[in-house]
Amino acid sequence: QVQLVESGGGLVQAGGSLRLSCVASGPIFGSSVMGWYRQASGKQRELVASITSGGTTTYVDSVKGRFTMSRDGAKNTVYLQMNSLKPEDTAVYYCYARLYDLSGRLMDYWGKGTLVTVSS
């Protein structure tokens, strides 16, 4: 069984920082791309950031300059450093991974989510 486990969410005041982590474990060879999605109450899930195996990152416009995604390939772990947090960043953040199984096939996986709440 492959699992993605997020951690690092919590309650923070506007202007503060949080660092999210996501660890992929189980019968996997490695990752192709991993990302962070978020879903605010009553809104659709959106892609916040992604990173490829080569280290190329993408960000949604609303977080550019504030959020940084990084990757530890050896441990199939990604991080999302969130600075200058705003109340509109409040959401459940989900880790996503497209992973290689031991036969070299790609499969998509999702974490259970971690809640980030930014107070005014």
ZIQUI-V952141 format. One record per residue. N is the residue number from 1. PHI is phi as a letter, one per 40 degrees, with the letter a starting at -180 (* if undefined). PSI is psi as a letter, one per 30 degrees, with the letter a starting at -180 (none if undefined). Layout:
n | phi | psi
N | PHI | PSI
N | PHI | PSI
This chain:
n | phi | psi
1 | * | k
2 | c | k
3 | b | k
4 | b | k
5 | b | j
6 | c | l
7 | a | l
8 | h | f
9 | c | l
10 | i | a
11 | b | k
12 | a | l
13 | c | l
14 | d | k
15 | g | f
16 | c | a
17 | b | l
18 | a | l
19 | b | j
20 | c | k
21 | b | l
22 | a | k
23 | b | k
24 | c | k
25 | b | l
26 | h | a
27 | c | i
28 | b | l
29 | c | e
30 | i | a
31 | b | k
32 | c | e
33 | a | k
34 | b | l
35 | a | l
36 | b | k
37 | b | l
38 | a | l
39 | b | j
40 | c | l
41 | d | k
42 | g | g
43 | b | l
44 | c | l
45 | c | k
46 | b | k
47 | c | k
48 | c | e
49 | a | l
50 | a | l
51 | a | k
52 | c | l
53 | c | f
54 | c | f
55 | g | g
56 | c | k
57 | b | l
58 | b | l
59 | b | k
60 | c | k
61 | d | e
62 | c | f
63 | b | f
64 | c | k
65 | g | f
66 | b | e
67 | b | k
68 | b | k
69 | b | k
70 | b | l
71 | b | k
72 | b | j
73 | c | e
74 | c | f
75 | b | g
76 | f | h
77 | b | k
78 | b | l
79 | b | l
80 | b | j
81 | c | j
82 | b | j
83 | b | l
84 | f | h
85 | c | k
86 | b | l
87 | d | e
88 | c | f
89 | c | f
90 | c | k
91 | a | l
92 | c | k
93 | b | k
94 | b | k
95 | c | k
96 | b | k
97 | a | k
98 | b | j
99 | b | k
100 | c | k
101 | c | a
102 | c | f
103 | c | g
104 | g | g
105 | c | k
106 | c | k
107 | b | k
108 | b | k
109 | b | l
110 | b | k
111 | c | l
112 | c | f
113 | h | l
114 | b | k
115 | c | k
116 | b | k
117 | b | k
118 | b | j
119 | c | l
120 | c | none
